[in-house]
Amino acid sequence: MTRGTDRRGLHALMDRYGDGDPRAFSELHAALSPRLRGFLMKLVRDEPTVDDLLQLTFLKAHVARDRFCLQGGDPDGAVQGWYFAIARNVALDHLRQRGRRDRRRVDLETSEDRPTHELADEAASVEGLALENERATEIVEQVREAIALLPASQREVVELHKLRGMTMAEVAERLEIREGAARVRAHRGYKALARLLGAGASSVLMLYSLLCWASQ
């Protein structure tokens, strides 16, 4: 499927998605995934990487969904264009990182006069960066899946508080509940995430990594 594929209904789905309808996301995902996958494949040309970038595209769109605004006279086209713009930025970020890694490898291969231990250290550093990037992608997906498993009342507080940066007072006002009730929901939500992700430092790392990535 291409960007020219039938776009009818995307804006209506986006409206429902923005209003919190969970089925709307599934329908948007089903409609846009093949198009976005084809677009990303043309840029990256590596199927496993495209799978990761596609998930990052939908996660980044989820975090930014309140910032979507209609432009032009084609509402459905505007929705598709917005997702394609996010996918393009995600792909370009990946390609820039890959380019930096490739340049480092070239530098290592052409630095014959440098001490062996320095070359080994740099090679390990390059490999470490690649592994860290892969791990970050895995962490984002794990946290996204865990948040989706929370009860709706807890999930919306976690998303508003951490992913959108609202204060508890703002969250309470948005949800039309008392601030104390919002804090209780948040506490329960974070405890549930800790259980889902595994108690201890690894959970903190996963949450921290997601929040840092989502704020970019």
C-alpha positions as CSV (number, residue, x, y, z in Angstrom):
1,M,0.0,0.0,0.0
2,T,1.2,3.5,-0.7
3,R,0.6,7.0,0.5
4,G,-2.0,7.3,-2.2
5,T,-4.1,4.5,-0.7
6,D,-7.7,5.3,0.3
7,R,-7.5,7.6,3.4
8,R,-11.3,7.9,4.0
9,G,-12.2,7.8,7.7
10,L,-8.8,8.5,9.2
11,H,-9.8,11.9,10.6
12,A,-12.9,10.4,12.3
13,L,-10.6,7.7,13.8
14,M,-8.2,10.4,15.0
15,D,-11.0,12.3,16.7
16,R,-12.1,9.1,18.5
17,Y,-8.5,8.3,19.4
18,G,-8.0,11.7,20.9
19,D,-11.1,11.3,22.9
20,G,-9.7,8.1,24.5
21,D,-11.5,5.4,22.4
22,P,-9.1,2.4,22.6
23,R,-10.7,0.7,19.6
24,A,-9.9,3.8,17.5
25,F,-6.2,3.3,18.0
26,S,-6.4,-0.3,16.8
27,E,-8.3,0.8,13.7
28,L,-5.8,3.6,13.0
29,H,-2.9,1.2,13.5
30,A,-4.4,-1.3,11.1
31,A,-5.1,1.3,8.5
32,L,-1.7,3.1,8.7
33,S,0.7,0.3,9.5
34,P,1.1,-1.1,5.9
35,R,1.6,2.4,4.5
36,L,4.1,3.5,7.1
37,R,5.9,0.2,6.9
38,G,6.3,0.6,3.1
39,F,7.5,4.2,3.5
40,L,10.0,3.2,6.2
41,M,11.3,0.3,4.1
42,K,12.2,2.7,1.3
43,L,14.2,4.8,3.7
44,V,15.9,2.1,5.8
45,R,15.8,-1.1,3.7
46,D,16.1,-3.4,6.7
47,E,12.9,-5.3,7.8
48,P,13.8,-5.9,11.5
49,T,14.8,-2.3,11.9
50,V,11.6,-1.1,10.2
51,D,9.6,-3.2,12.6
52,D,11.2,-1.3,15.5
53,L,10.9,2.1,13.8
54,L,7.2,1.5,13.1
55,Q,6.5,0.9,16.8
56,L,8.5,4.0,17.7
57,T,6.5,6.0,15.2
58,F,3.2,5.0,16.8
59,L,4.5,5.5,20.3
60,K,5.8,9.0,19.5
61,A,2.5,9.8,17.8
62,H,0.6,8.6,20.9
63,V,2.6,10.9,23.1
64,A,2.1,13.9,20.8
65,R,-1.5,13.1,19.7
66,D,-2.9,16.2,21.5
67,R,-0.7,18.4,19.3
68,F,-2.2,17.2,16.1
69,C,-4.0,20.0,14.3
70,L,-6.0,20.0,11.0
71,Q,-4.2,21.8,8.2
72,G,-5.6,22.2,4.6
73,G,-8.9,21.0,3.2
74,D,-8.3,17.2,3.4
75,P,-8.8,16.1,7.0
76,D,-8.0,12.4,6.3
77,G,-4.9,13.4,4.3
78,A,-3.8,15.6,7.2
79,V,-3.9,12.6,9.6
80,Q,-1.9,10.4,7.2
81,G,0.6,13.2,6.5
82,W,1.1,13.8,10.3
83,Y,2.0,10.1,10.8
84,F,4.3,10.1,7.8
85,A,6.1,13.1,9.1
86,I,6.7,11.4,12.4
87,A,7.9,8.2,10.7
88,R,10.2,10.3,8.5
89,N,11.8,11.9,11.5
90,V,12.2,8.6,13.3
91,A,13.8,7.1,10.3
92,L,16.2,10.0,9.8
93,D,17.2,9.9,13.5
94,H,18.0,6.2,13.0
95,L,20.0,6.8,9.8
96,R,22.0,9.6,11.4
97,Q,22.9,7.3,14.3
98,R,23.8,4.6,11.9
99,G,26.0,7.0,9.9
100,R,27.9,8.1,13.0
101,R,28.5,4.4,13.9
102,D,29.7,3.7,10.3
103,R,32.1,6.7,10.3
104,R,33.5,5.5,13.6
105,R,34.1,2.0,12.1
106,V,35.9,3.6,9.1
107,D,38.1,5.7,11.5
108,L,39.0,2.5,13.4
109,E,39.9,0.6,10.2
110,T,42.1,3.4,8.8
111,S,44.0,4.2,12.0
112,E,46.7,1.6,11.6
113,D,49.3,3.6,13.4
114,R,47.4,3.9,16.7
115,P,48.0,1.6,19.6
116,T,46.1,-1.6,19.6
117,H,44.5,-1.1,23.0
118,E,43.0,2.3,21.9
119,L,41.5,0.7,18.8
120,A,40.0,-2.1,20.9
121,D,38.5,0.4,23.3
122,E,36.9,2.4,20.6
123,A,35.6,-0.7,18.9
124,A,34.0,-1.8,22.1
125,S,32.5,1.7,22.5
126,V,30.9,1.6,19.1
127,E,29.5,-1.9,19.7
128,G,28.2,-0.7,23.1
129,L,26.4,2.2,21.5
130,A,24.7,-0.1,19.0
131,L,23.6,-2.4,21.8
132,E,22.4,0.4,23.9
133,N,20.2,1.7,21.0
134,E,18.7,-1.7,20.5
135,R,18.0,-2.0,24.2
136,A,16.4,1.4,24.3
137,T,14.0,0.3,21.6
138,E,13.1,-2.8,23.5
139,I,12.6,-0.8,26.7
140,V,10.2,1.6,25.0
141,E,8.2,-1.2,23.7
142,Q,8.0,-3.0,27.0
143,V,6.9,0.1,28.9
144,R,4.4,0.9,26.2
145,E,2.9,-2.5,26.5
146,A,2.9,-2.3,30.3
147,I,1.1,1.1,30.3
148,A,-1.5,-0.3,27.9
149,L,-2.3,-3.1,30.4
150,L,-3.1,-0.7,33.2
151,P,-6.8,-0.1,34.1
152,A,-8.1,3.0,32.2
153,S,-8.3,5.2,35.3
154,Q,-4.7,4.5,36.2
155,R,-3.4,4.6,32.6
156,E,-4.8,8.1,32.0
157,V,-3.3,9.5,35.1
158,V,0.2,8.0,34.3
159,E,0.0,9.3,30.7
160,L,-1.1,12.8,31.7
161,H,1.4,13.1,34.6
162,K,4.5,11.5,33.2
163,L,4.1,11.5,29.4
164,R,2.5,14.9,29.1
165,G,4.2,16.5,32.1
166,M,1.1,17.7,33.9
167,T,1.1,18.4,37.6
168,M,-1.2,16.4,39.8
169,A,-3.4,19.5,40.2
170,E,-3.6,19.8,36.4
171,V,-4.4,16.1,36.0
172,A,-7.1,16.3,38.6
173,E,-8.7,19.3,36.8
174,R,-8.5,17.6,33.5
175,L,-10.2,14.4,34.8
176,E,-12.6,16.4,37.0
177,I,-11.6,14.5,40.1
178,R,-10.0,15.5,43.5
179,E,-6.2,15.9,43.5
180,G,-6.0,13.3,46.3
181,A,-7.9,10.8,44.1
182,A,-5.5,11.5,41.2
183,R,-2.5,10.8,43.5
184,V,-4.0,7.5,44.6
185,R,-4.6,6.5,41.0
186,A,-1.0,7.5,40.1
187,H,0.4,5.6,43.1
188,R,-1.5,2.5,42.1
189,G,-0.5,2.8,38.5
190,Y,3.2,3.1,39.2
191,K,3.0,0.1,41.6
192,A,1.3,-1.9,38.9
193,L,3.9,-0.9,36.3
194,A,6.7,-2.0,38.7
195,R,5.0,-5.4,39.0
196,L,4.5,-5.7,35.3
197,L,8.1,-4.6,34.4
198,G,9.8,-6.4,37.3
199,A,10.5,-4.8,40.7
200,G,13.8,-3.0,41.3
201,A,16.3,-0.9,39.4
202,S,15.3,-2.4,36.0
203,S,11.8,-1.0,36.4
204,V,13.2,2.5,37.2
205,L,15.5,2.3,34.2
206,M,12.7,1.3,31.8
207,L,10.4,4.1,33.0
208,Y,13.2,6.7,32.9
209,S,14.3,5.6,29.4
210,L,10.7,5.9,28.1
211,L,10.2,9.3,29.7
212,C,13.5,10.7,28.3
213,W,12.7,9.4,24.8
214,A,9.1,10.6,24.8
215,S,10.2,14.1,25.8
216,Q,12.4,14.5,22.7
